[in-house]
Amino acid sequence: MNRFSEKDWKLFRSKISDWQEAYMEKLNQEYIELLSGDGYASDKFWALEKRIREDKKDCGVQCEMSRSTQFYVMASLLREGAITFDDLEDFSDDLKETMRRFAK
C-alpha cells in the first residue's frame, strides 16, 4: 500500500498512544455500562470476558507498528472508531485522501 511521508510516520507515532488511551477509555465506559446493567452477575461477567477477548484484538488497544503497516493500522483505527477523519487533520493531503478513498 502507499508509503506515506516521513513526516506522516513521525506524526502517527506521536499520536498513536493518545488515540489508544482514548479508545480504551471509551471501552472502559462501555464495560461499566455492561456491568451496571440488569441481569445475573455471572452473565455479565462472561459477557465482559468475551467482549474484552474480542476488543483486545483491535488496533485501538494494541498493534504492531512499522512503516509498512501504517496504512493498515490507520485504516483499522478508523474502522474501529478509535479515530475519526478529524484526527487526521495534521497529516498530509496524500494520507488523508488515501484514507478517504479506502473508507468509501
Secondary structure, DSSP 8 states (H G I E B T S, - for coil): -----HHHHHHHHHHHHHHHHHHHHHHHHHHHHHHHSSS-HHHHHHHHHHHHHHHTTSTTT-----GGGHHHHHHHHHHHTSS-GGGGTTS-HHHHHHHHHHH-
